[in-house]
Amino acid sequence: MFRRQVRRAALAMLAAILAAAGVQLTTGAPAAAVRTVYYDASRTGEFRTNFDQAAQIWNSRVSNVRLLAGTPASITIYVDDGWPRAQPTGLGSGRIWMGRTAVNQGYDRTRIATHEVGHILGLPDRRTGLCSDLMSGSSAPVSCRNANPSAAEASRVNSLFAGTLAAPASTTYTWNGASDFGPTVVGGRPATENYPFMVYVSGCTGTLIKGNWAVTAKHCSTPSSVRVGSINRTSGGTVVGVSRAVNHPSVDVKLLQLASSVAYAPAPIPSASGAVGTATRIIGWGQTCAPRGCGSAPAVANELDTSIVADSRCSGINGPYEICTNNTNGNSGACYGDSGGPQVRRVNGVWNLIGATSRAGNNNSTCATGPSIYVDLPSIRSWISTQVGGLPV
């Protein structure tokens, strides 16, 4: 009798602790306790019903966890214009973004929602290309409308919540990712704003610096046209021809003269890039994963918050004319396809252009294993101004 009372008291205490964290424990069957996980989809706008449907789907296919709308929530869901993505912070907890980019490309809303919830329930991406696999994500055709987990996927979730399988390490999963490394500009996130100065340069990235001039890397090929003013390299903005290119005589910079002026606001180049420790942001359409050739460029540019570090951190840097840029957390930074792209910092609330992506700072072909080298554009501002007939004030 006494042991049963102690056990009940312990279970009550555990339930109270889990409830405070947004997870409740019910003790119906002794074989496997059912966890009730609350989600908050109040910020998802037109996609609210899709996440309610996703919860119903998971509830009908698994037995060891139950998803309910309510607070305090351990799953918070948002919506933005980037790619759908999930950031698990533990088994049954994390954040989800319903990105409109995938919806605009024709992917099924409820399939996306159920897939992203699957990540929070412990399932990684498995890009098999099969519509029958929920976690195949964007590798399945756009025409795929299956929003149900396979028997194997449901079984794995049950095993995870029963404690018979170890939960995977936390990471970030992106709908269009070629691997499970996380979003582009390796370790970054889909662009959080529509930077009007972004320029897509056929496999590279560039920045608008004047109505009819853009800057990119000298090692990038000169395209016949570029797309200006959109964070999506496949749509939006303005496609305009390139009339000529001007290479800097010594550093990795190329200026592209556009065939006509565009109406988008260029990024101003300040007089100085900033001291060591200056907070910066890098943006580009580079690979989502670190090894060379491991994946294609995403449609939507990605961004990463980083900082300027000491030149001594970068091998072979030309100190007066280049910037050594930190690989955030030791595993995030520029990659193939980001070449020529902007490094910016806020000056009086405005993004100012201080750098253009050049190369790795550790001579390693695997991205983000060390700091990156960016050309210091303020250091050659007078040369740029002369070539373009005067930079905007």
Secondary structure by P-SEA (a helix, b strand, c coil): caaaaaaaaaaaaaaaaaaaacbbbbcccccbbbbbbbbbccccccaaaaaaaaaaaaaaccccbbbbbcccccbbbbbccccbbbbbcccccbbbbbccccccccccaaaaaaaaaaaaacccccccccccccccccccccccccccccaaaaaaaaaaaacccccccbbbbbcccccccccccccccccccccccccccccbbbbbccccbbbbbccccccccccccccccccccbbbbbccccccccccbbbbbccccccccccccccccccccccccccccccccccccccccccbbbbbbbbbcccccccccccccccccccccccccccccccccccccccccbbbbccccccccccccccccbbbbbcccccaaaaaaaaaccccc
